[in-house]
Amino acid sequence: MKKQVVLAYSGGLDTSFCVIHLREQGYDVTTVTVNTGGFSPEELRRIEGLSPKLGAKAHRTLDARSELFQD
């Protein structure tokens, strides 16, 4: 069974490198972006499209705006 990892993913250079590096180390990588209001819809689409191109097994975007602003 392949090792699995979940990576907090912003779509920037550092976390994009981590996707590739972790894959090379034998991990199945799932990326997660937590939207706290700092991403435009276009940026979220770009991030969601980039992750699989880099080899991530899956990507999830979590909408945490209401939790952040209500708490």
Secondary structure as UniProt FT lines:
FT   STRAND          3..8
FT   HELIX           13..24
FT   TURN            25..26
FT   STRAND          27..35
FT   HELIX           41..53
FT   TURN            54..55
FT   STRAND          58..63
FT   HELIX           65..70
//
